[in-house]
Amino acid sequence: MEDIDLIRVTGVEYIKDYTMNLEFSNGKIKQINFLPLLKGKMFEPLRDLRNFVQFGLTHWTIEWFNGADFAPDFLYKQGVDA
């Protein structure tokens, strides 16, 4: 089992719709379909694709225009090898 407690997102590539490839600090790239993850008050606005594409890379993860973000270890576990 990998130790991913201190993992960070170091790169992001928007693919299409709600899918992105994320590169992590351990060098692995994971593809994630975010649509099933967009639940709750902070994430609901991101179900509008015009809002979803308004993201940026912070020093540890990706963050959207409204301050919504996911923990890098959560994203790593959700992704599939790209």
C-alpha positions as CSV (number, residue, x, y, z in Angstrom):
1,M,0.0,0.0,0.0
2,E,1.3,3.4,-1.0
3,D,1.9,6.2,1.6
4,I,-0.1,9.1,0.1
5,D,-0.6,11.2,3.2
6,L,1.6,13.9,2.0
7,I,0.9,13.7,-1.7
8,R,0.2,16.8,-3.7
9,V,-1.3,17.6,-7.1
10,T,1.5,19.0,-9.3
11,G,-0.2,19.2,-12.7
12,V,-3.6,19.2,-14.2
13,E,-4.9,18.6,-17.8
14,Y,-8.5,19.2,-18.6
15,I,-9.7,16.5,-21.0
16,K,-13.4,17.1,-21.6
17,D,-16.7,17.4,-19.8
18,Y,-15.9,16.6,-16.1
19,T,-12.8,14.6,-16.7
20,M,-9.2,15.6,-15.9
21,N,-5.8,14.1,-15.7
22,L,-4.0,15.0,-12.5
23,E,-0.3,14.5,-12.0
24,F,0.8,13.9,-8.4
25,S,4.0,14.5,-6.5
26,N,4.9,10.8,-6.8
27,G,5.0,11.1,-10.6
28,K,1.8,9.2,-11.2
29,I,-1.0,10.5,-13.4
30,K,-4.6,9.6,-12.6
31,Q,-7.7,10.3,-14.7
32,I,-10.7,11.4,-12.7
33,N,-14.4,11.9,-13.7
34,F,-15.4,14.5,-11.2
35,L,-19.2,14.5,-12.0
36,P,-20.1,11.8,-9.4
37,L,-18.0,13.8,-6.8
38,L,-19.9,17.1,-7.2
39,K,-22.3,16.8,-4.3
40,G,-23.1,19.2,-1.5
41,K,-23.3,23.0,-1.2
42,M,-19.8,23.8,-2.3
43,F,-19.7,21.5,-5.2
44,E,-23.2,21.8,-6.6
45,P,-22.4,25.0,-8.6
46,L,-19.6,23.0,-10.4
47,R,-22.2,20.7,-12.0
48,D,-22.6,23.6,-14.5
49,L,-19.7,23.0,-16.9
50,R,-19.1,26.7,-17.3
51,N,-18.3,26.8,-13.6
52,F,-16.4,23.5,-13.6
53,V,-13.8,24.7,-16.0
54,Q,-12.9,27.7,-13.8
55,F,-10.2,26.0,-11.8
56,G,-6.6,26.6,-10.9
57,L,-3.7,24.7,-9.4
58,T,-2.7,25.7,-5.9
59,H,0.4,24.6,-4.1
60,W,-1.2,21.3,-3.1
61,T,-4.4,20.6,-5.1
62,I,-6.8,22.1,-7.7
63,E,-9.3,24.7,-6.5
64,W,-12.3,26.2,-8.2
65,F,-13.5,29.8,-8.5
66,N,-15.8,29.4,-5.5
67,G,-13.1,28.0,-3.2
68,A,-14.1,24.4,-3.5
69,D,-11.3,21.8,-3.5
70,F,-10.6,18.2,-2.8
71,A,-7.8,16.7,-0.7
72,P,-5.0,15.4,-2.9
73,D,-5.1,11.9,-1.3
74,F,-8.8,11.7,-1.9
75,L,-8.3,12.6,-5.6
76,Y,-5.5,10.1,-5.9
77,K,-7.8,7.3,-4.6
78,Q,-10.6,8.3,-6.9
79,G,-8.5,8.3,-10.0
80,V,-7.6,5.6,-12.4
81,D,-4.2,5.3,-14.0
82,A,-4.0,7.4,-17.1
